[in-house]
Amino acid sequence: MMQRRNLEAASNAPLQCLPALLAEAGYQSIFMQSALGSFEDRPRLVEHLGYQSFLAWEDIQGEPLGYLASDDESPAPALERWLDKRSEQTPFLATLLTSATHHPYRLSKVARARAEERGLSTGSDQQRYARLVEAEDVMLGALDEILSRRDLKKNTVIVVVGDHGEGFGANGVKQHDNNFYEEGLRVPLVMAGPGVPVGVVENNTSLLDIVPTIFDVLGLKLEPAVSQALLGASVLGPVHEQKKSYFACYYDEYCYGYVAGATKLIVSKGRTSAWYFDLANYPNELVSKRLTAKLRATLPDMFRIVNGHLSPEPRLLPQLRSSYGVWRCEEDHGCRHPKSPSGRFFSAKDKQGRPKEKARSE
């Protein structure tokens, strides 16, 4: 759910999150990202989720690629250094968040050289996006080698997941904030490692299913009350063909909806219009249908469940000295690091329409 009022960093938001739950089982944890950590008060959020360590661009110093992103291959060496420092006998959770596959879809020097060597196109936003996705594969290959060199693959579960897709105008929508088409909602979810069976899950799944699935694979049991609070269910469990996967757009009231089986229901424009897509017969979503009485009867529950994720008058601590040491979070100015740039990476464009790099404060 992309709702603007879904503020996970609020101090009054009740959460049951994977790093905090695994900490109770003795796991060490780290969250690292290639993007600016100062974006969206990320240190406050990561601390609220229960991670013990946090690294972002300010620490990793990858090649800047846009107003918040840097190259996505840079976190791999940082993870390698962290693994070498941790206690070898302690299980760990490491989360790597990539960022380059966002507007303005700018290629790193390495990614551009790789594309030129292979004769791959980079002229359009969509073509550069494809090259950036390929760079993600390179990063995953590096992580595979890092784990292999330390003999960790035999007891490490790897989860690869996208938080959203991206639009390039095929359905009249660009980017992802308010993209309720399949191009925006369908994301990769791949798991590999000990305890993960080989196969494809055919029924609808959601990002909410990841935590229960990981606990299932690890053989850890959740209390019934915790399982209910998580909302999701292990994808390795019984198949529920009519399970509803809910979504909402970033802007309030712009869209609500859910997918159940091959039926995709959408309510849009301040609840003024509603329709559904039959994804089995019209997967391109070019043919919409009026809601049946049965589908219309599901709307109250949908609004209740989706709006239940909104933060009621979110409260942020006016001053927060993060446990990650160098980060300092203030209500009016977000979170700052001594090496945070004075502004976003790029501002005005050059004569070729490419973003110009801003000076960075050290």
Helices and strands as residue ranges (DSSP letters): H 18-23, E 28-33, G 39-41, H 42-49, E 53-55, H 57-60, H 75-85, E 92-97, H 109-118, H 125-149, G 153-155, E 158-161, E 167-168, E 174-175, H 182-185, E 189-192, G 207-209, H 210-218, H 224-230, E 244-248, E 255-260, E 263-268, E 273-278, E 288-289, H 293-296, H 299-307, E 319-321, E 328-330, E 334-336, E 346-349, E 355-357
